[in-house]
Amino acid sequence: MMKSIFLFLLFISSILPQQKIEYKNDLKKYFDDYNVMGSFLLYNLNKDKYTCYNLERCRERFLPASTFKIFNSLVGIETGIIPDSNFIFYWDSTKYQVNNWNQDLILRKAFQYSCVPCYQALAKKIGMAKMKYYIEKEHYGNEVLTGPIDYFWLNATLKISQFEQINFLKRLYQEELGFSHKAMQLVKYIMLVENKSKYKLRAKLGWGILRDSLNVGWYVGYLEKEGNVYFFATNIESNNPGENFGSARIEITKSVLRSLKLL
């Protein structure tokens, strides 16, 4: 009972008072361009302020899909399974639909290619007991690990909201998570997708399909620019996704960031 109350208060505390949330309903057009339903949340670190489109949906929890690879990587490094950036995921010779997975992959490439079998193998090495320990310790999402150790972040038992994604990323950036400096620094390194003269972008995609054919897509990360950090979480969904569903996650996010004059 006490744990349930604590988790409820923790979740509520991650949602700032309404006066610290700027509502941007005009962002809907960027989702409409791709015929998807969705929501966008951004947190300005220096101003301690959120910018939001579709607030209620930002509070809703969805399966993390491959955004969980951020957490999975942290645990893999912390437990010593991944010793450094030179760690290699060896291909098991299975032919996968994603060609980039059909090869040995160094850690950063496995993360960037979002190699599901690589991270399923990592989760098996970590084991359910240790994974459960870290998820509960860091209060990741709803903390539910029902199902196989290599699938619980894909089967919609483990769920996380956009507010919780941003809170987790903020703690990662500020190194306030219960992981070593080495683990958090290495994960920040593999998250880097753009290193421009005016900004750095660290991010992770995610895409999950539920039993009712609902496709859920994520793009989460943070932008370091001019002495400030902007944490973002974009979530989209469609029961009938087009061929551009995968790219929509990034393109919608970048369109929004450009509209906010951050890119």
N, C-alpha and C positions, 0 to 999 in steps of 0.2 A: 504493500500500500504506500509506504513512504517513498519507495523508488518511483512509483507511478506519479506521485505528486511532484517529486524532484524533476522528473523528465518533462512533465507538463510545464513547470515553471521555467525550465531551461529552454524549452521550445518557445514559450511566450517571450522570454527575455531576448530571443534572437530577432524579434520583430519590434522595431523601434516605434515610438509614438507617432501618430499620423502627421504631426507637424514636422517630422523629420523625413517624410516621404513626399517626393514630388511626383505627381501623377501625370503621365504622358500618354493620354488616350490616342493621340495622333500617330503613335507608333504602330497602330493596328495595320496601317497600309502596307507596311513591310512584310507582315505575315500574309496579308491578302494577296500580295504579289506572287506568293508561292502556294496559294490555296491551302494553307494550313491554319489550324488553330494554335495559339501559343501565348506565351507570356515572356516578359523580359524584366530583369532586375539588375540594377547597377548600384554599387556602393562606393561613394567618394570618401576615401580615408581621411583626408585633411579636413573636409567639411563635416564629416560624420553624418552623412546624409544619403538616403536612397533615392534613386530615380526608378520609377516602376510603371510598367504597363500590365494591366490585368492582375491586380493585387491579390484577389482571392485565389487565383490559380497559382500565383507565386508562393502561396502558403500551402498549397496541396503537395502531397508527397507522391513521387513516381519512382519506379525502379531506376537505379543509378546507371544501369548498363555499363558501358566502358569508361564512364567517368570514375568508376570504382577503381580503375587501374592506378589512379593517384594513390589511393589508400593501400591497395594491394602492394604497390611498389614500396611504400614506406615500411610496411610490415616485413616484406621480403628483405629489405636492407637491414632493418633493426634486428631481425633474427639471424643475420649472418648468411642467409642463403644467397643473397646478392652482395658480394664483397665490395664491388666498386663499379665504375662506369664501363669497365671492360668485360663485364659479365656477359656471357653468350647463352641465349636460348637455342638449344640444338634442335633442328628440324627432325620430326619423328618419321619422315618419309611419307606421311599421309598427304594425298593431293587435296588441297583446300581450294574453294572457289576464289578466294582472294590470292592472287599470284604472289603478292609480297610475303605471304606467310610460308611459302614453299621454299624455305631456305633457312640457314642458320642466321639468327638475328642478334646483334649486339643490343644491349639494354635500351638505349635511346631509340633505335629503329623499331624494336618490338613495341615500344610505347607509342611511337608516332604512327606506326602502321596499325596500331590497335589490335595486335595479334592475340585473338581470343584463346587459341590453344596454348600459346606461351604462358599466358596469365592463369589459365586453368591448371597447367602443370605446376606453376608457382604456388597457387592456392593449396594444391594437394600436398606439396612439400611443407607448407606452413602448418597445415592441419587445422581441424575445426576448433580445438581447444584454444590454441594461440590466437587464431583469427577472432574468435568470440571474445577473448580477453581484451584485445586491442580495440575492437569495435565498441564494446561496452565501456572501456576506459575513456575513449574519446567521444562517446555518445554520438556515434555516427548514425544519422537518420533515425529510423525507428528501432534500430538495433536487433532486428529479427533476422536470424540466419536459418530459415527453414529450407530443407532440401539439401542436395549434394554440396559438398565443399567447393566444387568447381562450377557451381551454377546459381547459387543463391542470390547473386546480384543481377541475374538475368531473368529470374522467374517471378519477379514482382513480390517477393516476400520482404526482402530488404528494400526500403523506400526512403527517399530523401527529398526535401523541398528545396526550392531555389534560395530561400533565406538560409537554410541549413548549409547548402553548398557554399554560399558566400561566406558564412561564418567559419566554415572549415578552411576555406582558402585563405581567409584573413589570418587565422591562427597559424596556418602553414607559413605564410609570408612573414609574419612577425615571430615565427619560431616559438609559438606558445603551445604547440602540441606536445604530447608526451613521448616524442621520439627524439633521437639524438640529433645534434647539429649536423653530423655527417649525413644521416638519412634525409633530413629536410633539404639540405643543400643539394644533394644528388637528385632528388625529385624535382626541385626547382630547375635544375639543369636540363633534365629530360623533357620538361614541360615547355621549354623555349621553342617557339615556332617562328617568331619574327624578331630580329635584332637590328632595328633601324637606328639611324643617327638621332632621331627625335623620340623614339620610344622602344620599349621591349614588350613583347606579347608572349605570355605563357598560357597555355590552354590545353583542353582535352575534349574530344568529341565523345558522344555516346549515342547508341541506337539500339533500342530493344523492341521486340514484337510480342504482344500479349496474346493470350489464347483467342480473344475475340477479334484478332487481326488488327488491333490498334497498334500503330507504329508510334513510338515515342522517341524523340530525338533531343539530344543535349549539346550545348556548347558552353563550357564553363572555363573560367580562367581569370587572369588579371593583366592589366595594362599599366606598365610603369612609365610615367611621362612627367617631365619637368618637376621633379621633386614630389610627385603625388602618385598614388596608386588607385586604380579604378577596378574593382572586382565586379565581374559580371556572370550572370547565369541566364542562358536562353533555353527555353524548353518549347518544343513544338510537337504536334500530334496530328495524325491523319489515319482514317480507316481505309483510304484508297490513295496511298502516296504515289506521286509521280516520280519520274526518273530523276528529278532535281531535288528530291527530299533530302538526300545526303548533303548536297552542297548548300541547301537552304539554311541549314543550321549556322554555317559560317557567314553566308551572304547576308542573312537577316541581321546577325549580330554586327557585322561591319557596317551595314547601312545605318543601323541605329547609332553606332559609335560615331560615324561621320556626321549624322544629324545633330549629335550632341557636341560636335566640334572636338572630338577626342582623337580622331584619325584624319 
